[in-house]
């Protein structure tokens, strides 16, 4: 199946210094992805096409429907069915569709309660209640230690890996790093939470969960949904370029996640669990 462009070209009218001119521009692709579970409609997620299998699995993992790749029986993408998660992983970057049906080996680990529509702006807008998304969370263990001087370079590496953002200015990014600051994976999407789901879904397929020795860096703000998803994945340190919300701070403190906000240049604020950041 042919890949759809993540930054299609459009012609625009540009106003600059009192003069109108025609110019080419690139915009970020936003399309609906219909998610199905065991053949039944589950949700419609607005996302940027690409890594759709990882996105679907990351979303199901974050909401407790699955807990490991062993829970996955098969994944059907339009008319193509892949019978085991190993085959799905090989094809995940090659197949793009606007419908994915995840078939489980058994019953869902937890009854799924999202509404049928999820926007690209908020990862938990369709949840029945916030408490339903936090009831499976467990406090993160102490450690690892992270040199605070490594956080700013992580943002630079994240930005340098945002190929589509450079063209459009319209995508968020989530980057996973080890505690030495080495980038492990970067994903882009029009929704900040979708980018995180794509990362976590990839980790699920690769057997990389819990990610207890990793740092997650996100290009936007740190809302409740980003904290919830990263704690579910076992990520002990979350750093955001933007601001955290009050609910995000409360959740990070409750479950012992180090939460960094306003990570810009050589400065940042620590809102929860500062002990993981090494001191002089």
C-alpha positions, 0 to 999 in steps of 0.5 A, spaced: 500 500 500 502 506 498 505 511 503 501 517 504 505 524 505 506 526 512 507 533 509 503 534 503 504 541 499 499 546 498 499 553 495 498 559 499 497 566 499 502 570 503 502 577 506 509 579 508 511 587 509 505 589 506 505 585 499 501 579 497 505 573 494 503 566 492 507 561 495 508 553 496 507 551 503 507 544 507 502 542 512 501 536 517 497 531 515 491 529 519 486 523 518 482 519 522 484 512 524 478 507 525 480 502 531 476 496 532 477 491 537 475 483 536 471 486 530 467 491 533 468 499 533 472 502 538 474 509 537 476 514 531 483 517 533 485 523 529 492 522 527 498 523 522 499 517 518 505 512 520 506 507 525 499 506 526 500 499 528 504 501 534 499 507 535 493 502 536 497 498 541 500 503 545 493 506 546 490 499 548 496 498 552 495 505 556 488 504 557 489 497 560 486 493 554 492 489 553 498 488 558 503 485 553 504 482 546 502 475 548 495 478 549 495 480 541 492 474 537 492 478 530 492 485 527 487 486 521 489 492 516 483 493 511 484 486 508 490 484 510 491 479 516 497 478 520 497 472 525 502 473 530 505 479 533 512 478 530 509 478 523 506 485 525 512 488 527 516 487 521 510 490 517 508 495 521 512 501 518 510 498 511 503 498 511 498 504 512 491 504 513 485 508 516 482 502 519 486 497 524 482 491 528 486 488 533 484 481 535 486 478 542 488 471 544 483 472 550 478 477 553 480 484 554 484 485 561 480 491 562 473 493 559 474 499 554 471 505 556 473 510 551 468 514 547 468 513 539 471 519 537 478 522 540 481 528 537 488 529 536 488 535 541 487 530 547 488 523 549 483 522 554 477 526 552 473 520 551 474 517 557 468 516 562 472 518 568 479 520 569 479 515 575 478 509 570 485 511 567 489 511 573 486 505 577 491 500 574 497 505 575 503 503 580 508 507 583 515 507 580 521 505 583 526 509 585 532 511 580 535 511 575 539 517 576 540 522 571 545 528 570 541 534 569 546 537 564 543 531 559 536 534 559 537 540 554 541 536 549 536 531 549 531 537 546 536 538 541 536 531 539 529 531 539 528 537 534 533 535 529 530 528 528 523 532 527 523 531 519 516 533 518 516 538 523 521 542 519 517 542 513 510 544 517 511 546 524 505 542 525 507 536 529 509 534 536 514 529 537 516 524 543 523 522 544 525 516 548 532 516 551 537 512 555 539 515 562 546 517 558 542 521 553 543 517 547 536 517 543 533 510 542 526 512 538 523 518 536 516 519 533 512 525 530 504 526 530 499 531 530 497 529 537 502 529 542 499 523 546 499 519 539 506 520 538 507 517 545 502 512 544 507 510 537 513 510 542 510 505 547 506 501 542 513 500 539 516 498 545 510 493 547 512 489 540 519 489 541 519 487 548 521 493 551 516 494 557 517 497 562 522 502 560 524 503 567 531 506 565 529 511 560 527 518 559 521 521 555 522 528 552 516 531 549 515 537 544 509 540 547 506 541 554 505 535 559 498 534 560 495 529 564 494 524 559 502 524 557 504 523 564 498 517 565 501 514 559 508 514 561 507 512 568 503 506 565 509 504 560 514 504 567 518 511 564 521 514 570 523 521 567 518 525 563 521 532 560 517 537 557 518 543 553 512 546 555 508 547 561 505 541 566 498 541 568 496 541 575 493 534 574 499 532 571 503 534 577 499 531 582 499 524 578 507 524 577 507 526 585 503 520 587 506 515 582 513 517 583 515 520 576 520 525 575 516 531 572 520 536 568 517 542 565 519 548 561 525 545 558 528 550 554 536 552 553 539 551 560 534 551 564 528 547 567 523 546 572 522 540 576 515 539 579 515 532 582 520 527 584 527 531 583 531 526 587 533 522 580 536 528 577 543 528 580 546 534 584 553 536 584 
